[in-house]
C-alpha cells in the first residue's frame, strides 16, 4: 500500500521534496524550449512527488 505524503515521517517528507525538486528541474531542463505545445495547467512538482512516492513503494516491495 502506498502511503500518502503526510503519512511519512518529517525526515522522509523532506527527502521526498528534495528528490521531487531534482526530478522537476530535470524534466523542465529536458523540455527546454518545447513548452509551446502545452495549453493546459501542468503541475510538474505534484507529478514528481507522485513519482518519488511510487518509487519508494517499488523499492520497498522489491
N, C-alpha and C positions, 0 to 999 in steps of 0.2 A: 504494500500500500504506500503510495506517495504521500508524504507529509505536505501540508500547506506551509508556506513560508513562515508564518507566525508560530508554527509548531516546533521549529528548530530552536536550539539554544541561541543566545545572542552572539556567541562566538562564531557559530556556523552561519548565522544570518549575515554577519559581517563578511565572511569569506565568500558566501554566495553573491553578495553585492559586488565585491571586488572582481570575482570571476565574470559575472554578467557584464560589468563595465568593460572589461577587456574584450569580451565577445562582441559587445555592441560596437565598440570602436573598430574592431577588426572588420565587422560586416560593413560598416559605413565606409571605411577606407577601401574595401574591396569594390564597393559600388562606384566610388569616385563620382564622375560627372553623369552617371546613368540615372540619377534621381528624377529626371524629367518625365519618366513614364509613370510615376506614382501620382494618382489623383485623390486617393482616399487617405484617411489617417493611418499611420503606421507607427505603432509603439515598439520601437526596436528594443528598448530596455526590458519591457514586460516580456517580450518574446524570449529574450536572452535569459531572464530569470527562470522562465519555464523550462528552457533547455538545460540550464545548470541543474535544476531540481530533478529533471528526468535523468540526467547523467548520474546524479547521486543515487537514484533508485537503481539504475542499471549496475552501478558499481557495487551496491550492497547486495544485489541478487546474484552476482557472478563472482 
